[in-house]
């Protein structure tokens, strides 16, 4: 959830502003910003999954 939050509010918002408005790419710049955000989030989530943190947290959780 944190990766998605940082991606949407940090990466996507800034890159939409830069690509869409400052560089005057318009709607294609906005779509490019969304693509970059999705790719970056996928890389970060994939890295987290491969690191095994999620699996360890589930295995070490106290049983009910």
C-alpha positions, 0 to 999 in steps of 0.5 A: 500500500505504501508503494502505491501511495508513494507512486501515485502522489510522488511519482505520478503527480510530479511526472504528470506536471513535468511531462504534461505541463512543463514540457508541453507534451499534453495528453501523451505526456500524461499517459507516459507519466502513468506508464512510468508510475505503473512500471516503477510500482511493478518493479518495487513490488516485484523486488519486495516480493522476491526479497521474501519479506511478505512471505516471512511476515506471514509465516512468522505471524502468531497463530490464532 
